[in-house]
Amino acid sequence: MIRHPKTSEEWGEVRKELTVDGLVGMGSLLSSSLPIRIYPDPILKKISEPIEEFGTDELGLLCEQMHITMFVKHGIGLSAVQLGELKRVITMKIPEQDEAGYDVSRPYNFINPEIRESSGTFEFSEGCLSVPGYYEDRERANFILLRFQTINGDVLIKWFEGLEAFCIQHELDHLDGKLFVDDLSPLKKDRVRKKIKNTLRRDK
Ligand code: ZN
């Protein structure tokens, strides 16, 4: 069982951050968790718009709600469009436990992210909170050089590897209106829809 920081002060770090550092937990803001748009919701096919105003409460709140929703739904990454906001914003947090069982993983907010370079291959069973219950083995680049902005508009360029790189590539596809089930045959897509229905019914 992974334990998370719980105070609202810790949550506040996400909004105040100057860098990508900050603590994220469930805190008292559980009620801010928002419903996730589920395939084949047409908004998931739309292209998200870049963020132009930084350091606003609106952007901070969006990132916070995305982290809360990810936490509640046990996701490792989320894009704003999955909450119905067509904005180029991605959050990521891949749990990692220390010896005492605390989650010490780093929460990320990627604003206007762009992949500048990529190399290698990494295979993983790809899933998506908008396609609940469906997974498919897929290869993506193992290393990516990502240019992104923080909540305050600072520009950062950083290499990511393995599962982090995989997750970012998946989320970036969302910003361009792409889903990992888009290339499936109509028959398989039908099965995916049934699988989603069953999963949602089971998790109710
Ligand atoms: Zn997804």
py3Dmol code that shows the C-alpha trace and the ligand (Angstrom):
import py3Dmol

protein = """\
ATOM      1  CA  MET A   1       0.000   0.000   0.000  1.00  0.00           C
ATOM      2  CA  ILE A   2       1.490   3.334  -1.028  1.00  0.00           C
ATOM      3  CA  ARG A   3       1.108   6.228   1.417  1.00  0.00           C
ATOM      4  CA  HIS A   4       0.799   9.797   0.202  1.00  0.00           C
ATOM      5  CA  PRO A   5       1.389  13.229   1.742  1.00  0.00           C
ATOM      6  CA  LYS A   6      -1.939  14.445   3.054  1.00  0.00           C
ATOM      7  CA  THR A   7      -1.953  18.092   4.081  1.00  0.00           C
ATOM      8  CA  SER A   8      -3.386  20.935   2.034  1.00  0.00           C
ATOM      9  CA  GLU A   9      -0.018  22.735   2.390  1.00  0.00           C
ATOM     10  CA  GLU A  10       1.584  19.900   0.467  1.00  0.00           C
ATOM     11  CA  TRP A  11      -1.118  20.094  -2.168  1.00  0.00           C
ATOM     12  CA  GLY A  12      -0.516  23.812  -2.382  1.00  0.00           C
ATOM     13  CA  GLU A  13       3.029  23.185  -3.585  1.00  0.00           C
ATOM     14  CA  VAL A  14       1.629  22.050  -6.906  1.00  0.00           C
ATOM     15  CA  ARG A  15       0.116  25.467  -7.473  1.00  0.00           C
ATOM     16  CA  LYS A  16       3.044  27.467  -6.193  1.00  0.00           C
ATOM     17  CA  GLU A  17       5.796  25.533  -7.857  1.00  0.00           C
ATOM     18  CA  LEU A  18       8.662  27.338  -9.545  1.00  0.00           C
ATOM     19  CA  THR A  19      10.198  24.141 -10.855  1.00  0.00           C
ATOM     20  CA  VAL A  20       8.754  20.703 -11.493  1.00  0.00           C
ATOM     21  CA  ASP A  21       9.295  19.804  -7.825  1.00  0.00           C
ATOM     22  CA  GLY A  22       6.368  19.568  -5.459  1.00  0.00           C
ATOM     23  CA  LEU A  23       4.503  17.126  -3.281  1.00  0.00           C
ATOM     24  CA  VAL A  24       1.150  15.734  -4.279  1.00  0.00           C
ATOM     25  CA  GLY A  25      -1.204  13.757  -2.082  1.00  0.00           C
ATOM     26  CA  MET A  26      -4.899  13.187  -1.677  1.00  0.00           C
ATOM     27  CA  GLY A  27      -5.325  15.822   1.026  1.00  0.00           C
ATOM     28  CA  SER A  28      -8.718  17.284   1.748  1.00  0.00           C
ATOM     29  CA  LEU A  29      -9.370  18.059  -1.881  1.00  0.00           C
ATOM     30  CA  LEU A  30     -10.704  14.663  -2.829  1.00  0.00           C
ATOM     31  CA  SER A  31     -13.964  16.273  -3.918  1.00  0.00           C
ATOM     32  CA  SER A  32     -12.113  18.041  -6.755  1.00  0.00           C
ATOM     33  CA  SER A  33     -11.659  14.754  -8.584  1.00  0.00           C
ATOM     34  CA  LEU A  34     -13.405  15.157 -11.943  1.00  0.00           C
ATOM     35  CA  PRO A  35     -15.126  12.640 -14.218  1.00  0.00           C
ATOM     36  CA  ILE A  36     -12.962  11.279 -17.018  1.00  0.00           C
ATOM     37  CA  ARG A  37     -14.101  11.439 -20.648  1.00  0.00           C
ATOM     38  CA  ILE A  38     -14.501   7.896 -21.915  1.00  0.00           C
ATOM     39  CA  TYR A  39     -13.903   6.547 -25.440  1.00  0.00           C
ATOM     40  CA  PRO A  40     -15.580   7.181 -27.913  1.00  0.00           C
ATOM     41  CA  ASP A  41     -16.361  10.679 -26.515  1.00  0.00           C
ATOM     42  CA  PRO A  42     -15.753  12.967 -29.559  1.00  0.00           C
ATOM     43  CA  ILE A  43     -13.723  15.480 -27.503  1.00  0.00           C
ATOM     44  CA  LEU A  44     -10.928  12.895 -27.314  1.00  0.00           C
ATOM     45  CA  LYS A  45     -10.415  13.363 -31.081  1.00  0.00           C
ATOM     46  CA  LYS A  46      -9.863  17.111 -30.830  1.00  0.00           C
ATOM     47  CA  ILE A  47      -6.537  18.944 -30.849  1.00  0.00           C
ATOM     48  CA  SER A  48      -5.690  20.805 -27.653  1.00  0.00           C
ATOM     49  CA  GLU A  49      -4.638  24.469 -27.648  1.00  0.00           C
ATOM     50  CA  PRO A  50      -1.354  25.810 -26.187  1.00  0.00           C
ATOM     51  CA  ILE A  51      -1.373  27.598 -22.829  1.00  0.00           C
ATOM     52  CA  GLU A  52      -0.501  31.274 -23.252  1.00  0.00           C
ATOM     53  CA  GLU A  53      -1.088  32.669 -19.754  1.00  0.00           C
ATOM     54  CA  PHE A  54       1.072  31.319 -16.954  1.00  0.00           C
ATOM     55  CA  GLY A  55       0.999  31.570 -13.176  1.00  0.00           C
ATOM     56  CA  THR A  56      -2.788  31.839 -13.123  1.00  0.00           C
ATOM     57  CA  ASP A  57      -5.040  30.251 -10.514  1.00  0.00           C
ATOM     58  CA  GLU A  58      -6.933  28.630 -13.371  1.00  0.00           C
ATOM     59  CA  LEU A  59      -3.849  26.737 -14.589  1.00  0.00           C
ATOM     60  CA  GLY A  60      -2.815  25.807 -11.032  1.00  0.00           C
ATOM     61  CA  LEU A  61      -6.280  24.490 -10.278  1.00  0.00           C
ATOM     62  CA  LEU A  62      -6.410  22.483 -13.495  1.00  0.00           C
ATOM     63  CA  CYS A  63      -3.072  20.782 -12.658  1.00  0.00           C
ATOM     64  CA  GLU A  64      -4.237  20.118  -9.122  1.00  0.00           C
ATOM     65  CA  GLN A  65      -7.514  18.587 -10.312  1.00  0.00           C
ATOM     66  CA  MET A  66      -5.620  16.453 -12.802  1.00  0.00           C
ATOM     67  CA  HIS A  67      -3.295  15.128 -10.060  1.00  0.00           C
ATOM     68  CA  ILE A  68      -6.237  14.396  -7.762  1.00  0.00           C
ATOM     69  CA  THR A  69      -8.161  12.609 -10.513  1.00  0.00           C
ATOM     70  CA  MET A  70      -5.057  10.576 -11.433  1.00  0.00           C
ATOM     71  CA  PHE A  71      -4.565   9.646  -7.798  1.00  0.00           C
ATOM     72  CA  VAL A  72      -8.183   8.625  -7.263  1.00  0.00           C
ATOM     73  CA  LYS A  73      -8.323   6.611 -10.509  1.00  0.00           C
ATOM     74  CA  HIS A  74      -4.862   5.045 -10.012  1.00  0.00           C
ATOM     75  CA  GLY A  75      -3.488   6.511 -13.235  1.00  0.00           C
ATOM     76  CA  ILE A  76       0.165   7.423 -13.818  1.00  0.00           C
ATOM     77  CA  GLY A  77      -0.488  10.120 -16.411  1.00  0.00           C
ATOM     78  CA  LEU A  78      -3.346  12.325 -17.584  1.00  0.00           C
ATOM     79  CA  SER A  79      -3.945  14.942 -20.237  1.00  0.00           C
ATOM     80  CA  ALA A  80      -6.332  17.869 -19.743  1.00  0.00           C
ATOM     81  CA  VAL A  81      -8.591  16.783 -22.608  1.00  0.00           C
ATOM     82  CA  GLN A  82      -9.500  13.696 -20.567  1.00  0.00           C
ATOM     83  CA  LEU A  83     -11.199  16.083 -18.130  1.00  0.00           C
ATOM     84  CA  GLY A  84     -12.831  17.923 -21.028  1.00  0.00           C
ATOM     85  CA  GLU A  85     -10.296  20.806 -21.209  1.00  0.00           C
ATOM     86  CA  LEU A  86      -8.709  21.253 -24.636  1.00  0.00           C
ATOM     87  CA  LYS A  87      -5.424  22.579 -23.264  1.00  0.00           C
ATOM     88  CA  ARG A  88      -1.873  21.365 -23.813  1.00  0.00           C
ATOM     89  CA  VAL A  89      -1.378  20.247 -20.213  1.00  0.00           C
ATOM     90  CA  ILE A  90      -0.151  16.844 -19.039  1.00  0.00           C
ATOM     91  CA  THR A  91       0.369  15.552 -15.506  1.00  0.00           C
ATOM     92  CA  MET A  92       2.416  12.497 -14.579  1.00  0.00           C
ATOM     93  CA  LYS A  93       3.256  10.690 -11.369  1.00  0.00           C
ATOM     94  CA  ILE A  94       4.579   7.156 -11.384  1.00  0.00           C
ATOM     95  CA  PRO A  95       4.475   5.780  -7.802  1.00  0.00           C
ATOM     96  CA  GLU A  96       7.786   4.703  -6.300  1.00  0.00           C
ATOM     97  CA  GLN A  97       8.025   3.519  -2.680  1.00  0.00           C
ATOM     98  CA  ASP A  98      10.805   4.160  -0.200  1.00  0.00           C
ATOM     99  CA  GLU A  99      11.673   1.604   2.519  1.00  0.00           C
ATOM    100  CA  ALA A 100       8.984   2.952   4.852  1.00  0.00           C
ATOM    101  CA  GLY A 101       6.327   2.526   2.188  1.00  0.00           C
ATOM    102  CA  TYR A 102       5.968   6.222   1.361  1.00  0.00           C
ATOM    103  CA  ASP A 103       5.470   7.288  -2.193  1.00  0.00           C
ATOM    104  CA  VAL A 104       8.564   9.317  -3.047  1.00  0.00           C
ATOM    105  CA  SER A 105       7.866   9.730  -6.750  1.00  0.00           C
ATOM    106  CA  ARG A 106       7.990  13.128  -8.370  1.00  0.00           C
ATOM    107  CA  PRO A 107       4.806  14.759  -9.633  1.00  0.00           C
ATOM    108  CA  TYR A 108       5.163  16.518 -12.973  1.00  0.00           C
ATOM    109  CA  ASN A 109       3.142  19.194 -14.718  1.00  0.00           C
ATOM    110  CA  PHE A 110       4.077  19.478 -18.383  1.00  0.00           C
ATOM    111  CA  ILE A 111       2.659  22.587 -20.025  1.00  0.00           C
ATOM    112  CA  ASN A 112       2.947  22.881 -23.838  1.00  0.00           C
ATOM    113  CA  PRO A 113       5.159  19.752 -24.018  1.00  0.00           C
ATOM    114  CA  GLU A 114       7.056  18.920 -27.216  1.00  0.00           C
ATOM    115  CA  ILE A 115       9.326  15.986 -27.984  1.00  0.00           C
ATOM    116  CA  ARG A 116      12.587  17.265 -29.493  1.00  0.00           C
ATOM    117  CA  GLU A 117      14.467  13.968 -29.860  1.00  0.00           C
ATOM    118  CA  SER A 118      13.720  10.290 -29.327  1.00  0.00           C
ATOM    119  CA  SER A 119      15.571   6.988 -29.596  1.00  0.00           C
ATOM    120  CA  GLY A 120      15.490   3.301 -28.677  1.00  0.00           C
ATOM    121  CA  THR A 121      12.428   1.163 -28.011  1.00  0.00           C
ATOM    122  CA  PHE A 122      10.530   0.333 -24.833  1.00  0.00           C
ATOM    123  CA  GLU A 123       7.657  -2.155 -24.716  1.00  0.00           C
ATOM    124  CA  PHE A 124       4.854  -1.886 -22.209  1.00  0.00           C
ATOM    125  CA  SER A 125       1.249  -2.944 -21.788  1.00  0.00           C
ATOM    126  CA  GLU A 126      -0.474   0.301 -22.782  1.00  0.00           C
ATOM    127  CA  GLY A 127      -3.670   1.352 -21.025  1.00  0.00           C
ATOM    128  CA  CYS A 128      -5.659   4.564 -20.666  1.00  0.00           C
ATOM    129  CA  LEU A 129      -8.090   5.984 -18.100  1.00  0.00           C
ATOM    130  CA  SER A 130     -10.335   6.923 -21.054  1.00  0.00           C
ATOM    131  CA  VAL A 131     -10.329   3.290 -22.241  1.00  0.00           C
ATOM    132  CA  PRO A 132     -10.823   1.513 -18.899  1.00  0.00           C
ATOM    133  CA  GLY A 133     -10.114  -2.205 -18.763  1.00  0.00           C
ATOM    134  CA  TYR A 134      -8.360  -2.461 -22.142  1.00  0.00           C
ATOM    135  CA  TYR A 135      -4.609  -3.030 -22.513  1.00  0.00           C
ATOM    136  CA  GLU A 136      -2.382  -3.727 -25.450  1.00  0.00           C
ATOM    137  CA  ASP A 137       1.377  -4.386 -25.715  1.00  0.00           C
ATOM    138  CA  ARG A 138       2.991  -1.576 -27.584  1.00  0.00           C
ATOM    139  CA  GLU A 139       6.453  -0.291 -28.442  1.00  0.00           C
ATOM    140  CA  ARG A 140       7.368   3.355 -28.054  1.00  0.00           C
ATOM    141  CA  ALA A 141      10.686   5.247 -27.867  1.00  0.00           C
ATOM    142  CA  ASN A 142      12.794   4.466 -24.781  1.00  0.00           C
ATOM    143  CA  PHE A 143      14.423   7.909 -24.542  1.00  0.00           C
ATOM    144  CA  ILE A 144      12.796  11.255 -25.248  1.00  0.00           C
ATOM    145  CA  LEU A 145      14.094  14.787 -24.933  1.00  0.00           C
ATOM    146  CA  LEU A 146      11.136  16.851 -23.772  1.00  0.00           C
ATOM    147  CA  ARG A 147      10.780  20.611 -23.924  1.00  0.00           C
ATOM    148  CA  PHE A 148       7.999  21.858 -21.671  1.00  0.00           C
ATOM    149  CA  GLN A 149       6.936  24.755 -19.477  1.00  0.00           C
ATOM    150  CA  THR A 150       6.095  24.819 -15.785  1.00  0.00           C
ATOM    151  CA  ILE A 151       2.959  26.361 -14.304  1.00  0.00           C
ATOM    152  CA  ASN A 152       4.866  29.662 -14.119  1.00  0.00           C
ATOM    153  CA  GLY A 153       6.036  29.524 -17.716  1.00  0.00           C
ATOM    154  CA  ASP A 154       9.678  28.560 -17.099  1.00  0.00           C
ATOM    155  CA  VAL A 155      11.035  26.550 -20.014  1.00  0.00           C
ATOM    156  CA  LEU A 156      12.701  23.242 -19.147  1.00  0.00           C
ATOM    157  CA  ILE A 157      14.347  20.638 -21.345  1.00  0.00           C
ATOM    158  CA  LYS A 158      14.834  17.191 -19.885  1.00  0.00           C
ATOM    159  CA  TRP A 159      15.493  13.593 -20.950  1.00  0.00           C
ATOM    160  CA  PHE A 160      13.028  10.924 -19.857  1.00  0.00           C
ATOM    161  CA  GLU A 161      13.506   7.181 -20.081  1.00  0.00           C
ATOM    162  CA  GLY A 162      11.523   3.925 -19.993  1.00  0.00           C
ATOM    163  CA  LEU A 163       8.061   4.042 -18.426  1.00  0.00           C
ATOM    164  CA  GLU A 164       8.196   7.830 -17.900  1.00  0.00           C
ATOM    165  CA  ALA A 165       9.040   8.338 -21.586  1.00  0.00           C
ATOM    166  CA  PHE A 166       6.321   5.845 -22.576  1.00  0.00           C
ATOM    167  CA  CYS A 167       3.718   7.617 -20.458  1.00  0.00           C
ATOM    168  CA  ILE A 168       4.611  11.073 -21.828  1.00  0.00           C
ATOM    169  CA  GLN A 169       4.351   9.826 -25.424  1.00  0.00           C
ATOM    170  CA  HIS A 170       0.906   8.369 -24.671  1.00  0.00           C
ATOM    171  CA  GLU A 171      -0.288  11.637 -23.111  1.00  0.00           C
ATOM    172  CA  LEU A 172       1.141  13.747 -25.945  1.00  0.00           C
ATOM    173  CA  ASP A 173      -0.945  11.707 -28.385  1.00  0.00           C
ATOM    174  CA  HIS A 174      -4.028  12.779 -26.405  1.00  0.00           C
ATOM    175  CA  LEU A 175      -3.125  16.457 -26.986  1.00  0.00           C
ATOM    176  CA  ASP A 176      -3.160  15.745 -30.730  1.00  0.00           C
ATOM    177  CA  GLY A 177      -6.502  13.933 -30.567  1.00  0.00           C
ATOM    178  CA  LYS A 178      -5.018  10.444 -30.877  1.00  0.00           C
ATOM    179  CA  LEU A 179      -5.868   7.360 -28.867  1.00  0.00           C
ATOM    180  CA  PHE A 180      -3.967   4.079 -28.817  1.00  0.00           C
ATOM    181  CA  VAL A 181      -7.101   2.220 -29.975  1.00  0.00           C
ATOM    182  CA  ASP A 182      -7.572   4.393 -33.109  1.00  0.00           C
ATOM    183  CA  ASP A 183      -5.770   1.945 -35.406  1.00  0.00           C
ATOM    184  CA  LEU A 184      -7.768  -1.118 -34.350  1.00  0.00           C
ATOM    185  CA  SER A 185     -10.169  -2.808 -36.794  1.00  0.00           C
ATOM    186  CA  PRO A 186     -13.899  -1.959 -36.440  1.00  0.00           C
ATOM    187  CA  LEU A 187     -14.484  -5.424 -34.948  1.00  0.00           C
ATOM    188  CA  LYS A 188     -11.790  -4.908 -32.318  1.00  0.00           C
ATOM    189  CA  LYS A 189     -13.087  -1.410 -31.559  1.00  0.00           C
ATOM    190  CA  ASP A 190     -16.475  -2.972 -30.897  1.00  0.00           C
ATOM    191  CA  ARG A 191     -14.843  -5.340 -28.420  1.00  0.00           C
ATOM    192  CA  VAL A 192     -13.080  -2.422 -26.750  1.00  0.00           C
ATOM    193  CA  ARG A 193     -16.439  -0.631 -26.270  1.00  0.00           C
ATOM    194  CA  LYS A 194     -17.935  -3.766 -24.688  1.00  0.00           C
ATOM    195  CA  LYS A 195     -14.906  -4.180 -22.462  1.00  0.00           C
ATOM    196  CA  ILE A 196     -15.241  -0.530 -21.306  1.00  0.00           C
ATOM    197  CA  LYS A 197     -18.948  -1.009 -20.513  1.00  0.00           C
ATOM    198  CA  ASN A 198     -18.219  -4.132 -18.458  1.00  0.00           C
ATOM    199  CA  THR A 199     -15.343  -2.452 -16.624  1.00  0.00           C
ATOM    200  CA  LEU A 200     -17.417   0.631 -15.756  1.00  0.00           C
ATOM    201  CA  ARG A 201     -20.297  -1.529 -14.549  1.00  0.00           C
ATOM    202  CA  ARG A 202     -17.945  -3.637 -12.394  1.00  0.00           C
ATOM    203  CA  ASP A 203     -16.212  -0.592 -10.862  1.00  0.00           C
ATOM    204  CA  LYS A 204     -19.434   1.224  -9.973  1.00  0.00           C
TER     205      LYS A 204
END
"""
ligand_1 = """\
1
ZN
Zn -4.689 7.946 -22.083
"""
view = py3Dmol.view(width=600, height=400)
view.addModel(protein, "pdb")
view.setStyle({"model": 0}, {"cartoon": {"style": "trace"}})
view.addModel(ligand_1, "xyz")
view.setStyle({"model": 1}, {"stick": {}})
view.zoomTo()
view.show()
